[in-house]
Amino acid sequence: MIYTVTFNPSLDYIVTVPGFTCGRTNRTAEEKIFPGGKGVNVSMVLKNLGIDSTALGFYAGFTGQELKRLMEQKGVSADFIPVEDGITRINVKIRGEEESEINGQGPAIGKAEIAKLYEKLDSLTDGDTLILAGSIPGVMPQTMYSDIMEHLKNKKLNIVVDATRDLLVNVLCYHPFLIKPNNHELEEIFGVTMEGKAEIARYAKKLQEKGARNVLVSMAGDGAVLVTETGEIYEAAAPKGKVVNSVGAGDSMVAGFLAGYLILGLRKICDKLPDAIEKLAPVLIYPVVGILIMGLAMNFVVEPIMGGINTGLNNFLSGMGDSSRIVLGLILGGMMAIDMGGPFNKAAYVFGTAAITAGNYDIMAAVMIGGMTPPCAIALATL
């Protein structure tokens, strides 16, 4: 299972304002509202790629309720913790000749809410993936990422960290599965200016030396560089096209990497299966599936019908209890002879067995004679 953590999610209010000018009244040409926050973005992109995840974090006030509603509308599971003081922040993204942003503060997250987050994290099991993404609100300890990884160090988790500077550097000793700085953040960490993907790959390896397993460096329009834990270096160019919205581009890269990693992992497992398994299909898989289907059909379709027929036949035979033994014997023998193994046969046999219990052996004799007729006829036909 994949879990994302967003400490300070938001409602992103994106407005298009042609000719936006500071210091005067501007009017929008288009308005949109989306759930926001780096971990939230990752969960939504994963959902778009057909992979489920659970978004963890905090929410507060009417904006928090709307955030949860929008996420549910998009089919994303949000297991947020309520905060009493404040509201979920609104981040305003202004699209004019240039892009401008005004980000809110968010609610006052206290120790009690943080403790509840740890309770949810304790439910993670070996093999799960945890994504820690984005900044930490000023009301929370700035060591939250390293605190969480220390708390979970005895679990075999794949932890992904998408953060900046000290937040990122301080978790490297816990050997995160993946970190995703951008090229500018990489330059800030080492205090240098980098030219070209080869130099970026060299400094990405330095982060591996500090503990990271895989390092994915996003470079906006210049593409990306991936340095894997097995030593491979992959470079990719950015797709060509018109930029519609740059918000969440790095988060989409994290989600895309995880989706590809999971799909390729499954493919590798399938590739390791022996070819002989395919040959087992006609002699093992198909018969087992066929038996299962027939069993279900017999249990839920045939059995109720046959049960009703048997009940009706038993009631019919019970009503003939005072009839002539010859007539009753002929009926029972005929039922046995014409319906080997079917409901008539079974009803006659049950009735004959009940007659023996009552001390009437003649009826069962007729049943047995009728039951012997088909085998004898088959034997004679083969002579």
LOKEFI-562514 format. One record per atom (N, C-alpha, C): x, y, z; residue in one letter. Coordinates in steps of 0.05 Angstrom, whole numbers, padded with zeros to 5 digits, always signed. Layout:
BEGIN
XYZa
...
//
This chain:
BEGIN
+00017-00024+00000m
+00000+00000+00000m
+00018+00025+00000m
+00008+00046-00013i
+00023+00071-00014i
+00009+00091+00003i
+00024+00106+00020y
+00014+00127+00037y
+00029+00153+00031y
+00015+00175+00029t
+00028+00201+00027t
+00021+00217+00052t
+00040+00234+00059v
+00036+00252+00082v
+00039+00281+00073v
+00019+00297+00078t
+00020+00325+00073t
+00013+00340+00098t
+00033+00353+00111f
+00028+00366+00136f
+00010+00390+00134f
+00012+00404+00111n
-00003+00429+00108n
-00017+00430+00081n
-00037+00412+00077p
-00051+00412+00051p
-00066+00438+00047p
-00077+00442+00024s
-00090+00467+00017s
-00112+00464-00003s
-00127+00485-00006l
-00144+00489-00029l
-00129+00508-00048l
-00123+00499-00071d
-00109+00516-00090d
-00129+00531-00108d
-00130+00557-00104y
-00149+00574-00119y
-00133+00587-00142y
-00138+00576-00166i
-00122+00584-00189i
-00139+00603-00206i
-00129+00627-00210v
-00144+00647-00225v
-00127+00657-00248v
-00140+00661-00271t
-00127+00672-00294t
-00135+00702-00296t
-00115+00719-00295v
-00120+00748-00295v
-00103+00761-00318v
-00115+00764-00342p
-00099+00776-00363p
-00091+00805-00356p
-00066+00811-00360g
-00056+00838-00355g
-00056+00845-00325g
-00051+00825-00308f
-00051+00830-00279f
-00032+00852-00272f
-00042+00871-00256t
-00026+00894-00247t
-00029+00898-00217t
-00007+00900-00203c
-00007+00904-00174c
-00018+00933-00169c
-00032+00936-00147g
-00041+00963-00138g
-00067+00972-00151g
-00081+00954-00165r
-00106+00962-00177r
-00125+00938-00177r
-00151+00944-00183t
-00170+00922-00184t
-00167+00907-00210t
-00164+00880-00207n
-00162+00862-00230n
-00185+00843-00230n
-00194+00835-00253r
-00216+00816-00255r
-00207+00791-00269r
-00217+00769-00259t
-00209+00743-00269t
-00224+00736-00295t
-00210+00720-00311a
-00222+00709-00335a
-00229+00680-00331a
-00217+00667-00312e
-00222+00639-00306e
-00214+00633-00277e
-00230+00615-00264e
-00225+00608-00236e
-00228+00578-00233e
-00209+00565-00218k
-00211+00537-00212k
-00201+00532-00184k
-00213+00511-00171i
-00204+00503-00144i
-00197+00474-00144i
-00173+00468-00134f
-00163+00440-00133f
-00153+00434-00105f
-00154+00408-00097p
-00139+00400-00073p
-00109+00405-00078p
-00095+00415-00057g
-00067+00421-00061g
-00049+00410-00038g
-00023+00412-00043g
-00004+00401-00024g
+00011+00379-00038g
+00037+00377-00033k
+00054+00359-00049k
+00045+00330-00046k
+00040+00320-00022g
+00032+00292-00019g
+00004+00288-00031g
-00013+00307-00028v
-00040+00305-00040v
-00038+00303-00071v
-00020+00319-00082n
-00016+00318-00111n
-00006+00291-00120n
+00012+00279-00105v
+00022+00252-00111v
-00001+00232-00111v
-00018+00233-00091s
-00040+00214-00089s
-00059+00217-00112s
-00064+00242-00120m
-00083+00246-00142m
-00071+00237-00169m
-00046+00241-00174v
-00034+00232-00198v
-00033+00201-00199v
-00026+00189-00176l
-00027+00160-00174l
-00054+00149-00181l
-00075+00162-00171k
-00102+00154-00177k
-00108+00155-00207k
-00098+00177-00220n
-00102+00180-00249n
-00087+00158-00264n
-00066+00147-00252l
-00051+00125-00264l
-00061+00098-00257l
-00084+00097-00242g
-00096+00072-00235g
-00085+00059-00210g
-00070+00073-00193i
-00059+00062-00169i
-00070+00076-00145i
-00081+00060-00126d
-00093+00071-00102d
-00072+00078-00081d
-00078+00098-00066s
-00061+00106-00043s
-00079+00118-00022s
-00067+00122+00002t
-00082+00135+00024t
-00067+00161+00031t
-00081+00183+00030a
-00068+00209+00036a
-00072+00215+00066a
-00050+00219+00080l
-00050+00226+00109l
-00044+00255+00111l
-00053+00267+00133g
-00048+00295+00138g
-00067+00307+00157g
-00071+00333+00156f
-00088+00348+00175f
-00107+00365+00159f
-00131+00371+00171y
-00150+00389+00159y
-00164+00404+00181y
-00175+00427+00174a
-00189+00444+00194a
-00210+00462+00180a
-00232+00467+00194g
-00252+00486+00185g
-00266+00479+00160g
-00281+00499+00149f
-00297+00494+00125f
-00280+00488+00101f
-00256+00500+00100t
-00239+00495+00077t
-00228+00466+00078t
-00224+00456+00102g
-00216+00428+00105g
-00237+00409+00096g
-00262+00415+00103q
-00284+00398+00094q
-00286+00398+00064q
-00282+00421+00051e
-00283+00422+00022e
-00259+00407+00010e
-00236+00408+00023l
-00213+00393+00013l
-00219+00363+00013l
-00230+00353+00035k
-00237+00325+00036k
-00258+00318+00015k
-00278+00335+00011r
-00299+00330-00009r
-00288+00328-00037r
-00270+00346-00044l
-00258+00346-00070l
-00241+00321-00075l
-00227+00313-00054m
-00210+00289-00057m
-00227+00264-00060m
-00249+00262-00045e
-00267+00240-00048e
-00280+00239-00076e
-00286+00263-00086q
-00298+00266-00112q
-00279+00255-00134q
-00253+00258-00129k
-00233+00248-00148k
-00225+00219-00143k
-00238+00207-00123g
-00233+00179-00117g
-00208+00173-00100g
-00197+00194-00087v
-00173+00191-00071v
-00181+00187-00041v
-00170+00167-00029s
-00175+00161-00001s
-00160+00181+00017s
-00174+00197+00033a
-00161+00216+00051a
-00167+00209+00080a
-00147+00202+00094d
-00149+00196+00123d
-00137+00218+00139d
-00150+00241+00138f
-00139+00265+00151f
-00147+00267+00180f
-00130+00281+00195i
-00135+00285+00224i
-00146+00313+00228i
-00169+00316+00242p
-00181+00342+00246p
-00165+00359+00266p
-00164+00385+00260v
-00150+00404+00278v
-00171+00425+00286v
-00173+00431+00311e
-00194+00449+00321e
-00188+00479+00315e
-00163+00487+00317d
-00156+00515+00315d
-00146+00523+00287d
-00162+00540+00274g
-00154+00550+00247g
-00169+00536+00225g
-00161+00541+00201i
-00173+00529+00177i
-00151+00519+00158i
-00159+00500+00142t
-00140+00491+00121t
-00135+00515+00103t
-00110+00518+00096r
-00102+00543+00081r
-00112+00543+00053r
-00115+00567+00042i
-00121+00572+00014i
-00096+00584+00001i
-00087+00571-00020n
-00064+00582-00035n
-00074+00594-00061n
-00069+00619-00066v
-00078+00633-00090v
-00056+00632-00111v
-00063+00622-00134k
-00044+00621-00157k
-00055+00640-00178k
-00040+00661-00184i
-00048+00681-00204i
-00033+00677-00230i
-00049+00673-00251r
-00037+00670-00277r
-00042+00696-00293r
-00021+00710-00297g
-00022+00734-00314g
+00000+00732-00335g
+00013+00754-00339e
+00037+00753-00357e
+00058+00735-00344e
+00058+00735-00317e
+00076+00717-00302e
+00058+00703-00281e
+00069+00682-00269e
+00055+00668-00248e
+00063+00679-00221e
+00043+00684-00204s
+00048+00694-00177s
+00032+00676-00158s
+00041+00674-00133e
+00028+00657-00113e
+00026+00672-00087e
+00004+00667-00073i
+00000+00676-00045i
-00009+00652-00029i
+00009+00641-00012n
+00003+00617+00003n
-00006+00623+00032n
-00027+00610+00041g
-00037+00614+00068g
-00019+00599+00088g
-00026+00604+00114q
-00010+00593+00136q
-00019+00564+00144q
-00045+00560+00146g
-00055+00534+00154g
-00062+00534+00184g
-00074+00512+00194p
-00083+00510+00222p
-00060+00506+00242p
-00067+00509+00267a
-00048+00506+00289a
-00048+00476+00297a
-00029+00461+00286i
-00027+00433+00292i
-00011+00429+00318i
-00024+00415+00338g
-00012+00412+00364g
-00001+00384+00368g
+00009+00379+00393k
+00021+00354+00400k
+00001+00331+00398k
-00024+00337+00406a
-00045+00316+00405a
-00050+00306+00377a
-00050+00325+00357e
-00055+00317+00329e
-00031+00302+00318e
-00007+00310+00326i
+00018+00297+00317i
+00018+00268+00328i
+00009+00265+00353a
+00008+00238+00364a
-00011+00220+00349a
-00033+00231+00340k
-00052+00216+00324k
-00040+00207+00297k
-00023+00225+00286l
-00010+00218+00261l
+00008+00194+00265l
+00023+00194+00287y
+00041+00171+00293y
+00025+00146+00296y
+00001+00147+00308e
-00016+00124+00311e
-00023+00112+00283e
-00029+00130+00264k
-00035+00120+00237k
-00011+00108+00224k
+00012+00120+00228l
+00037+00110+00216l
+00044+00083+00228l
+00037+00078+00253d
+00043+00052+00265d
+00029+00029+00251d
+00008+00035+00236s
-00008+00014+00223s
+00006+00005+00197s
+00027+00019+00188l
+00040+00011+00163l
+00055-00015+00168l
+00056-00031+00147t
+00069-00058+00149t
+00092-00060+00129t
+00108-00080+00133d
+00132-00084+00116d
+00124-00085+00087d
+00139-00071+00070g
+00133-00070+00042g
+00117-00046+00033g
+00104-00032+00052d
+00089-00008+00045d
+00108+00015+00036d
+00097+00033+00021t
+00111+00057+00012t
+00100+00082+00026t
+00117+00098+00037l
+00109+00123+00051l
+00123+00146+00037l
+00107+00166+00029i
+00118+00190+00015i
+00115+00214+00034i
+00137+00226+00041l
+00138+00250+00057l
+00145+00273+00038l
+00126+00292+00035a
+00131+00312+00014a
+00122+00340+00024a
+00138+00359+00017g
+00131+00387+00022g
+00144+00398+00047g
+00137+00423+00053s
+00148+00437+00075s
+00133+00430+00101s
+00145+00437+00123i
+00133+00432+00150i
+00124+00459+00161i
+00098+00461+00169p
+00088+00486+00180p
+00105+00495+00204p
+00106+00521+00209g
+00122+00532+00231g
+00112+00524+00258g
+00087+00514+00260v
+00076+00506+00286v
+00085+00478+00294v
+00099+00464+00275m
+00107+00436+00280m
+00138+00436+00283m
+00149+00415+00296p
+00178+00412+00297p
+00190+00410+00270p
+00211+00424+00264q
+00223+00423+00238q
+00239+00397+00233q
+00239+00380+00253t
+00253+00354+00250t
+00233+00332+00245t
+00208+00339+00236m
+00187+00319+00234m
+00194+00296+00215m
+00207+00302+00193y
+00214+00281+00174y
+00234+00261+00186y
+00255+00271+00198s
+00274+00253+00211s
+00262+00239+00235s
+00244+00253+00249d
+00231+00241+00273d
+00213+00217+00264d
+00199+00221+00242i
+00182+00200+00231i
+00198+00176+00222i
+00221+00181+00208m
+00237+00159+00199m
+00251+00145+00222m
+00258+00159+00243e
+00269+00146+00267e
+00248+00129+00280e
+00223+00139+00281h
+00201+00124+00293h
+00195+00098+00277h
+00199+00099+00251l
+00192+00076+00234l
+00216+00059+00225l
+00239+00064+00237k
+00264+00051+00227k
+00264+00021+00229k
+00248+00009+00246n
+00247-00020+00249n
+00228-00033+00229n
+00213-00017+00214k
+00196-00028+00193k
+00210-00027+00166k
+00205-00047+00150k
+00217-00049+00123k
+00199-00034+00103k
+00202-00008+00104l
+00185+00009+00087l
+00202+00022+00064l
+00189+00028+00042n
+00201+00044+00021n
+00193+00073+00026n
+00211+00089+00036i
+00204+00117+00043i
+00215+00136+00022i
+00198+00153+00012v
+00205+00173-00008v
+00204+00200+00005v
+00224+00216+00000v
+00225+00243+00012v
+00228+00264-00010v
+00210+00283-00011d
+00211+00305-00030d
+00211+00330-00014d
+00234+00340-00007a
+00237+00363+00011a
+00262+00379+00003a
+00266+00401+00017t
+00289+00418+00011t
+00309+00419+00033t
+00333+00425+00025r
+00356+00431+00043r
+00357+00413+00067r
+00357+00425+00092d
+00361+00410+00116d
+00340+00388+00120d
+00315+00393+00112l
+00294+00372+00114l
+00303+00347+00099l
+00315+00351+00076l
+00324+00329+00060l
+00350+00317+00070l
+00369+00333+00076v
+00396+00324+00084v
+00394+00308+00110v
+00377+00317+00128n
+00375+00304+00155n
+00363+00276+00155n
+00351+00268+00132v
+00339+00241+00132v
+00357+00221+00117v
+00379+00230+00105l
+00395+00212+00089l
+00407+00189+00105l
+00412+00194+00130c
+00424+00173+00147c
+00404+00150+00152c
+00379+00154+00145y
+00359+00133+00148y
+00354+00117+00122y
+00371+00124+00102h
+00371+00109+00076h
+00343+00109+00063h
+00333+00132+00056p
+00307+00132+00042p
+00308+00118+00015p
+00287+00106+00007f
+00286+00091-00018f
+00290+00110-00041f
+00278+00134-00040l
+00280+00154-00061l
+00279+00182-00050l
+00296+00200-00060i
+00294+00228-00055i
+00292+00242-00082i
+00277+00265-00082k
+00273+00280-00107k
+00278+00310-00103k
+00303+00318-00102p
+00308+00347-00104p
+00306+00356-00132p
+00302+00382-00136n
+00305+00393-00163n
+00334+00403-00166n
+00342+00411-00190n
+00369+00419-00194n
+00377+00443-00177n
+00359+00462-00173h
+00365+00486-00156h
+00369+00478-00127h
+00353+00459-00117e
+00356+00450-00090e
+00382+00435-00086e
+00390+00420-00107l
+00415+00405-00106l
+00439+00425-00104l
+00436+00447-00119e
+00457+00467-00118e
+00459+00480-00091e
+00436+00485-00078e
+00435+00497-00052e
+00447+00479-00031e
+00443+00453-00033i
+00453+00434-00014i
+00484+00434-00014i
+00496+00435-00038f
+00525+00434-00040f
+00538+00461-00044f
+00522+00482-00047g
+00533+00509-00050g
+00549+00513-00075g
+00540+00501-00097v
+00554+00504-00122v
+00534+00510-00145v
+00544+00518-00168t
+00528+00520-00192t
+00535+00498-00210t
+00515+00484-00220m
+00519+00460-00236m
+00512+00465-00265m
+00528+00454-00283e
+00524+00456-00312e
+00521+00429-00324e
+00498+00423-00335g
+00495+00398-00350g
+00487+00375-00332g
+00476+00354-00345k
+00465+00331-00331k
+00487+00314-00319k
+00510+00314-00332a
+00532+00297-00322a
+00541+00307-00294a
+00543+00334-00291e
+00551+00345-00265e
+00529+00340-00244e
+00504+00343-00253i
+00481+00338-00234i
+00482+00308-00225i
+00488+00290-00243a
+00490+00262-00235a
+00512+00257-00215a
+00534+00271-00219r
+00557+00268-00201r
+00550+00277-00173r
+00535+00299-00170y
+00527+00308-00144y
+00504+00291-00132y
+00488+00280-00150a
+00467+00261-00140a
+00480+00237-00128a
+00503+00228-00139k
+00517+00206-00127k
+00528+00213-00099k
+00535+00238-00095k
+00544+00246-00069k
+00521+00243-00048k
+00497+00248-00056l
+00474+00244-00038l
+00471+00214-00032l
+00477+00197-00052q
+00477+00168-00047q
+00498+00160-00027q
+00521+00173-00029e
+00542+00167-00010e
+00534+00175+00019e
+00516+00194+00021k
+00506+00202+00047k
+00483+00184+00057k
+00473+00166+00039g
+00453+00148+00049g
+00429+00143+00031g
+00423+00161+00012a
+00400+00157-00005a
+00404+00133-00023a
+00383+00118-00028r
+00385+00094-00046r
+00382+00102-00076r
+00361+00116-00082n
+00356+00126-00109n
+00353+00156-00108n
+00364+00170-00127v
+00363+00200-00128v
+00351+00208-00155v
+00329+00221-00154l
+00315+00231-00178l
+00316+00262-00177l
+00329+00274-00197v
+00332+00303-00197v
+00316+00314-00220v
+00296+00331-00213s
+00279+00344-00234s
+00292+00370-00242s
+00290+00376-00268m
+00303+00400-00279m
+00285+00417-00296m
+00259+00417-00289a
+00239+00433-00303a
+00240+00427-00333a
+00244+00447-00350g
+00243+00444-00379g
+00267+00429-00390g
+00288+00424-00373d
+00312+00410-00382d
+00310+00380-00377d
+00287+00370-00366g
+00284+00342-00362g
+00290+00332-00334g
+00304+00309-00332a
+00309+00297-00306a
+00333+00278-00308a
+00344+00272-00284v
+00366+00253-00282v
+00359+00234-00259v
+00362+00208-00264l
+00358+00188-00243l
+00384+00172-00239l
+00393+00171-00214v
+00416+00154-00207v
+00405+00132-00188v
+00407+00107-00197t
+00395+00085-00183t
+00414+00073-00162t
+00403+00057-00144e
+00419+00045-00123e
+00438+00024-00134e
+00433+00015-00159t
+00451-00005-00171t
+00471+00008-00190t
+00472+00035-00190g
+00493+00049-00204g
+00486+00059-00232g
+00462+00052-00242e
+00454+00062-00269e
+00447+00092-00267e
+00453+00106-00289i
+00446+00134-00292i
+00427+00137-00316i
+00404+00148-00312y
+00385+00152-00333y
+00380+00182-00337y
+00379+00191-00362e
+00373+00219-00367e
+00348+00220-00385e
+00331+00239-00380a
+00307+00242-00397a
+00302+00272-00403a
+00293+00276-00427a
+00286+00304-00435a
+00257+00309-00427a
+00250+00334-00424a
+00223+00342-00418a
+00206+00340-00443a
+00181+00331-00440p
+00163+00330-00464p
+00158+00358-00475p
+00156+00359-00501k
+00151+00385-00513k
+00121+00392-00513k
+00115+00418-00511g
+00087+00426-00510g
+00084+00453-00496g
+00060+00463-00495k
+00054+00488-00482k
+00049+00483-00452k
+00062+00498-00435v
+00058+00495-00406v
+00031+00507-00399v
+00014+00491-00387v
-00012+00501-00379v
-00012+00508-00349v
+00001+00491-00333n
+00002+00496-00304n
+00026+00482-00293n
+00045+00496-00281s
+00069+00484-00271s
+00066+00474-00243s
+00043+00480-00229v
+00039+00471-00202v
+00038+00441-00201v
+00053+00428-00183g
+00052+00399-00180g
+00068+00383-00200g
+00085+00397-00216a
+00100+00382-00237a
+00119+00362-00224a
+00134+00371-00203g
+00152+00353-00189g
+00138+00330-00175g
+00114+00336-00164d
+00098+00316-00150d
+00089+00295-00170d
+00082+00304-00195s
+00074+00285-00216s
+00097+00266-00223s
+00122+00277-00222m
+00145+00261-00228m
+00149+00239-00207m
+00145+00246-00181v
+00146+00226-00160v
+00126+00204-00164v
+00101+00212-00170a
+00080+00192-00174a
+00086+00175-00199a
+00095+00187-00220g
+00102+00172-00244g
+00124+00152-00239g
+00144+00160-00224f
+00166+00142-00218f
+00156+00118-00202f
+00140+00123-00181l
+00130+00101-00165l
+00112+00082-00181l
+00095+00094-00198a
+00077+00077-00215a
+00094+00059-00233a
+00115+00071-00246g
+00132+00055-00264g
+00148+00034-00248g
+00157+00041-00225y
+00172+00022-00208y
+00155-00002-00201y
+00130+00003-00193l
+00112-00019-00185l
+00105-00036-00209l
+00100-00024-00232i
+00093-00039-00256i
+00116-00056-00266i
+00140-00044-00266l
+00164-00059-00275l
+00171-00081-00255l
+00166-00076-00229g
+00170-00097-00209g
+00153-00121-00214g
+00128-00116-00220l
+00109-00139-00226l
+00118-00153-00252l
+00127-00138-00271r
+00136-00150-00296r
+00160-00168-00292r
+00179-00159-00275k
+00202-00176-00269k
+00195-00202-00256k
+00175-00200-00237i
+00166-00224-00224i
+00154-00244-00244i
+00137-00233-00262c
+00124-00250-00283c
+00145-00262-00302c
+00166-00246-00308d
+00187-00256-00326d
+00202-00280-00314d
+00203-00281-00287k
+00218-00302-00274k
+00202-00328-00273k
+00176-00327-00278l
+00160-00351-00277l
+00168-00369-00300l
+00170-00395-00296p
+00179-00414-00317p
+00158-00415-00339p
+00168-00419-00364d
+00151-00422-00387d
+00132-00446-00384d
+00141-00466-00368a
+00125-00490-00365a
+00097-00484-00353a
+00095-00462-00338i
+00070-00455-00326i
+00048-00452-00347i
+00056-00441-00370e
+00036-00437-00392e
+00026-00464-00401e
+00043-00485-00401k
+00035-00511-00410k
+00017-00525-00390k
+00016-00515-00365l
-00001-00527-00345l
-00030-00518-00348l
-00034-00497-00364a
-00061-00486-00366a
-00082-00507-00375a
-00078-00522-00397p
-00099-00540-00406p
-00102-00565-00388p
-00081-00572-00373v
-00083-00597-00357v
-00089-00591-00327v
-00085-00566-00318l
-00089-00560-00290l
-00107-00536-00285l
-00099-00513-00297i
-00114-00489-00291i
-00142-00490-00302i
-00145-00497-00328y
-00172-00498-00340y
-00190-00518-00325y
-00181-00543-00319p
-00199-00561-00305p
-00207-00551-00277p
-00187-00539-00263v
-00194-00529-00236v
-00214-00507-00238v
-00211-00489-00257v
-00230-00467-00260v
-00257-00478-00268v
-00257-00498-00286g
-00282-00511-00295g
-00297-00524-00272g
-00282-00539-00255i
-00294-00552-00232i
-00306-00531-00213i
-00291-00509-00209l
-00301-00488-00191l
-00327-00476-00202l
-00328-00471-00228i
-00352-00460-00240i
-00375-00479-00238i
-00370-00505-00244m
-00391-00525-00242m
-00401-00529-00214m
-00382-00528-00195g
-00390-00530-00167g
-00408-00508-00158g
-00401-00483-00166l
-00419-00461-00159l
-00446-00464-00173l
-00446-00473-00198a
-00472-00476-00212a
-00489-00498-00198a
-00476-00520-00191m
-00491-00542-00177m
-00502-00532-00151m
-00486-00517-00136n
-00494-00508-00109n
-00516-00488-00109n
-00514-00468-00128f
-00533-00445-00127f
-00555-00446-00148f
-00552-00464-00168v
-00572-00465-00190v
-00586-00492-00190v
-00571-00514-00193v
-00582-00540-00196v
-00594-00550-00170v
-00579-00547-00148e
-00588-00558-00122e
-00616-00549-00113e
-00623-00523-00115p
-00650-00514-00107p
-00671-00527-00124p
-00666-00530-00150i
-00686-00542-00168i
-00689-00572-00162i
-00667-00586-00159m
-00668-00615-00153m
-00681-00620-00126m
-00674-00602-00107g
-00686-00605-00080g
-00716-00603-00081g
-00726-00584-00097g
-00755-00581-00099g
-00768-00606-00112g
-00754-00617-00133i
-00765-00641-00146i
-00766-00664-00127i
-00744-00668-00112n
-00743-00690-00093n
-00764-00688-00072n
-00768-00664-00062t
-00789-00660-00041t
-00817-00667-00052t
-00822-00658-00077g
-00848-00665-00089g
-00852-00695-00094g
-00831-00709-00103l
-00833-00738-00107l
-00836-00753-00081l
-00822-00744-00060n
-00825-00758-00034n
-00854-00754-00024n
-00864-00730-00027n
-00892-00726-00018n
-00911-00743-00034n
-00905-00746-00061f
-00923-00763-00078f
-00922-00792-00069f
-00898-00802-00064l
-00895-00830-00056l
-00907-00835-00028l
-00904-00815-00010s
-00915-00819+00017s
-00945-00820+00015s
-00957-00806-00004g
-00986-00807-00007g
-00996-00833-00018g
-00978-00850-00029m
-00986-00876-00040m
-00980-00899-00021m
-00975-00892+00004g
-00967-00912+00024g
-00987-00935+00027g
-01013-00930+00023d
-01033-00950+00026d
-01040-00964+00000d
-01027-00958-00022s
-01033-00970-00048s
-01023-00999-00049s
-01031-01013-00070s
-01023-01041-00074s
-00992-01043-00076s
-00981-01064-00064r
-00952-01067-00065r
-00942-01071-00094r
-00959-01084-00110i
-00951-01088-00138i
-00950-01061-00153i
-00971-01045-00149v
-00971-01019-00162v
-00948-01001-00152v
-00944-01001-00126l
-00922-00985-00114l
-00895-00995-00124l
-00892-01022-00125g
-00867-01033-00135g
-00861-01026-00163g
-00882-01027-00180l
-00878-01020-00208l
-00869-00990-00211l
-00882-00973-00196i
-00875-00944-00197i
-00846-00940-00188i
-00839-00952-00165l
-00812-00948-00155l
-00791-00961-00174l
-00797-00985-00184g
-00778-00997-00202g
-00774-00981-00227g
-00796-00970-00237g
-00794-00953-00261g
-00778-00928-00256g
-00782-00916-00232m
-00767-00892-00225m
-00737-00898-00224m
-00730-00920-00213m
-00702-00928-00211m
-00690-00934-00239m
-00706-00946-00256a
-00695-00955-00281a
-00692-00932-00302a
-00710-00913-00301i
-00709-00892-00322i
-00691-00868-00315i
-00682-00867-00290d
-00668-00842-00282d
-00644-00849-00264d
-00625-00863-00275m
-00601-00871-00260m
-00586-00847-00249m
-00586-00844-00222g
-00572-00822-00210g
-00587-00795-00209g
-00611-00793-00220g
-00625-00768-00221g
-00645-00766-00197g
-00662-00746-00198p
-00680-00741-00175p
-00701-00763-00172p
-00711-00775-00194f
-00730-00797-00191f
-00717-00821-00178f
-00693-00828-00187n
-00677-00850-00175n
-00673-00845-00145n
-00665-00821-00138k
-00659-00815-00110k
-00684-00816-00093k
-00706-00806-00103a
-00731-00806-00088a
-00740-00835-00083a
-00738-00852-00103a
-00746-00880-00100a
-00729-00894-00080a
-00702-00889-00081y
-00684-00902-00063y
-00689-00894-00034y
-00693-00867-00029v
-00698-00857-00002v
-00724-00869+00008v
-00744-00870-00009f
-00770-00882+00000f
-00767-00911+00007f
-00752-00926-00010g
-00748-00955-00004g
-00732-00959+00022g
-00712-00943+00027t
-00697-00945+00052t
-00714-00940+00076t
-00732-00919+00074a
-00750-00914+00096a
-00770-00937+00100a
-00777-00951+00078a
-00795-00974+00081a
-00781-00997+00096a
-00755-01002+00091i
-00741-01022+00106i
-00741-01016+00136i
-00736-00990+00142t
-00736-00982+00170t
-00763-00989+00183t
-00785-00987+00167a
-00811-00992+00178a
-00818-01022+00177a
-00799-01039+00167g
-00803-01068+00166g
-00816-01078+00140g
-00818-01061+00120n
-00831-01069+00094n
-00808-01074+00074n
-00800-01099+00070y
-00778-01106+00053y
-00786-01109+00024y
-00812-01113+00018d
-00821-01117-00009d
-00816-01092-00026d
-00821-01069-00014i
-00818-01044-00029i
-00789-01040-00038i
-00770-01046-00019m
-00742-01043-00026m
-00733-01063-00047m
-00746-01087-00046a
-00740-01107-00067a
-00747-01097-00095a
-00770-01083-00097a
-00777-01072-00123a
-00758-01050-00131a
-00748-01034-00112v
-00729-01013-00117v
-00703-01025-00128v
-00693-01046-00116m
-00668-01059-00124m
-00671-01072-00151m
-00694-01085-00156i
-00698-01097-00183i
-00698-01076-00204i
-00712-01053-00199g
-00712-01031-00218g
-00684-01020-00223g
-00668-01018-00201g
-00641-01008-00203g
-00623-01026-00219g
-00628-01052-00219m
-00612-01071-00234m
-00618-01073-00263m
-00641-01062-00271t
-00650-01065-00299t
-00631-01052-00319t
-00623-01026-00315p
-00605-01014-00335p
-00578-01028-00338p
-00564-01035-00315p
-00539-01050-00318p
-00542-01076-00333p
-00563-01091-00326c
-00568-01117-00340c
-00573-01113-00370c
-00588-01092-00376a
-00594-01086-00404a
-00568-01079-00419a
-00551-01064-00406i
-00525-01057-00419i
-00509-01081-00423i
-00508-01099-00403a
-00492-01124-00406a
-00502-01141-00429a
-00529-01144-00430l
-00540-01160-00452l
-00534-01148-00479l
-00534-01121-00480a
-00530-01108-00506a
-00501-01112-00517a
-00483-01118-00499t
-00455-01122-00507t
-00449-01151-00516t
-00468-01169-00512l
-00464-01197-00520l
-00462-01200-00550l
//
